[in-house]
Amino acid sequence: MKNFLGKTMAALLIGSAANAADIQLPAPQNEGGMPLMQALNERKSIRQFGQRPIDMQTLSNILWAAYGVNRPDGGYRTIPTAKNERDLTVYITTPEGVWRYEAETNLLREISQTSLLDMFKLQDYMQDAQLVLIYTGSTADYAAMHAGSAYQNVGLYAASAGMSNVVRGYFQREEVQNALNLPYGQRVIISQVIGWAD
Ligand SMILES: Cc1cc2nc3c(=O)[nH]c(=O)nc-3n(C[C@H](O)[C@H](O)[C@H](O)COP(=O)(O)O)c2cc1C
């Protein structure tokens, strides 16, 4: 399997505000793409994933679609949240480890250098998957709604970019929950795989 982060990773590390393995993402490309009505028409689950690496720009775009900051004061996101309390956190796992998406600074904060991908491979089509988004939250009533908004945005981005994606409830939930070592009261809600079909 090719290295997910590729050789560009070293060039993308940032200095003082982050640890060595945190990753400063490039600014998301928040213009263009497929017309909305066409993306809605093409949104679907595609259960095919290949070896083509996902570059940092695409990763930044995916995460911005999911939960990025979309207004200048930094306090609002691409999804609505109850009382704007933003009860949602997005983690990613790749072959290299686990990161938490920090939208305000467009940073991936390293959580672990141990990949959790194997915990998502209960279905055959997942064998070559390289990127899984893990949505976590705390409130019983709203967090799942926020996750649903985020995974729909990612599904639309995938349609626009020609990528495969599947929302996935079938994974080793308890193992993932334990491995993430979430803050008290936080739980894993749902996951989503995204990548290139080839
Ligand atoms: C909450 C949720 C959980 C899902 N879990 C899985 C899953 O574990 N594995 C899978 O292959 N598809 C999963 N799906 C995808 C659905 O099977 C899929 O959305 C549905 O069959 C409709 O197909 P479409 O997305 O192409 O419209 C899930 C979808 C949702 C919304």
Ligand as a Chemical Component Dictionary entry (heavy atoms), coordinates in Angstrom:
data_LIG
# 
_chem_comp.id                   LIG 
_chem_comp.type                 NON-POLYMER 
_chem_comp.pdbx_formal_charge   0 
_chem_comp.three_letter_code    LIG 
# 
loop_
_chem_comp_atom.comp_id 
_chem_comp_atom.atom_id 
_chem_comp_atom.alt_atom_id 
_chem_comp_atom.type_symbol 
_chem_comp_atom.charge 
_chem_comp_atom.model_Cartn_x 
_chem_comp_atom.model_Cartn_y 
_chem_comp_atom.model_Cartn_z 
_chem_comp_atom.pdbx_ordinal 
LIG C1  C1  C 0 -26.277 5.614  9.443  1  
LIG C2  C2  C 0 -25.826 4.775  8.255  2  
LIG C3  C3  C 0 -25.067 3.641  8.471  3  
LIG C4  C4  C 0 -24.609 2.886  7.364  4  
LIG N1  N1  N 0 -23.798 1.802  7.585  5  
LIG C5  C5  C 0 -23.301 1.120  6.513  6  
LIG C6  C6  C 0 -22.360 0.084  6.711  7  
LIG O1  O1  O 0 -21.950 -0.241 7.830  8  
LIG N2  N2  N 0 -21.877 -0.547 5.626  9  
LIG C7  C7  C 0 -22.270 -0.224 4.351  10 
LIG O2  O2  O 0 -21.763 -0.831 3.401  11 
LIG N3  N3  N 0 -23.156 0.777  4.139  12 
LIG C8  C8  C 0 -23.666 1.463  5.187  13 
LIG N4  N4  N 0 -24.514 2.524  4.984  14 
LIG C9  C9  C 0 -24.861 2.919  3.602  15 
LIG C10 C10 C 0 -26.271 2.507  3.233  16 
LIG O3  O3  O 0 -26.353 1.114  3.059  17 
LIG C11 C11 C 0 -26.667 3.249  1.946  18 
LIG O4  O4  O 0 -26.670 4.632  2.181  19 
LIG C12 C12 C 0 -28.038 2.809  1.470  20 
LIG O5  O5  O 0 -28.002 1.468  1.014  21 
LIG C13 C13 C 0 -28.562 3.680  0.328  22 
LIG O6  O6  O 0 -27.624 3.695  -0.741 23 
LIG P1  P1  P 0 -27.048 5.083  -1.300 24 
LIG O7  O7  O 0 -26.168 5.700  -0.226 25 
LIG O8  O8  O 0 -26.252 4.702  -2.520 26 
LIG O9  O9  O 0 -28.196 5.978  -1.620 27 
LIG C14 C14 C 0 -24.967 3.266  6.052  28 
LIG C15 C15 C 0 -25.742 4.424  5.865  29 
LIG C16 C16 C 0 -26.153 5.180  6.941  30 
LIG C17 C17 C 0 -26.934 6.450  6.704  31 
# 
loop_
_chem_comp_bond.comp_id 
_chem_comp_bond.atom_id_1 
_chem_comp_bond.atom_id_2 
_chem_comp_bond.value_order 
_chem_comp_bond.pdbx_ordinal 
LIG C1  C2  SING 1  
LIG C2  C3  SING 2  
LIG C2  C16 DOUB 3  
LIG C3  C4  DOUB 4  
LIG C4  N1  SING 5  
LIG C4  C14 SING 6  
LIG N1  C5  DOUB 7  
LIG C5  C6  SING 8  
LIG C5  C8  SING 9  
LIG C6  O1  DOUB 10 
LIG C6  N2  SING 11 
LIG N2  C7  SING 12 
LIG C7  O2  DOUB 13 
LIG C7  N3  SING 14 
LIG N3  C8  DOUB 15 
LIG C8  N4  SING 16 
LIG N4  C9  SING 17 
LIG N4  C14 SING 18 
LIG C9  C10 SING 19 
LIG C10 O3  SING 20 
LIG C10 C11 SING 21 
LIG C11 O4  SING 22 
LIG C11 C12 SING 23 
LIG C12 O5  SING 24 
LIG C12 C13 SING 25 
LIG C13 O6  SING 26 
LIG O6  P1  SING 27 
LIG P1  O7  DOUB 28 
LIG P1  O8  SING 29 
LIG P1  O9  SING 30 
LIG C14 C15 DOUB 31 
LIG C15 C16 SING 32 
LIG C16 C17 SING 33 
# 
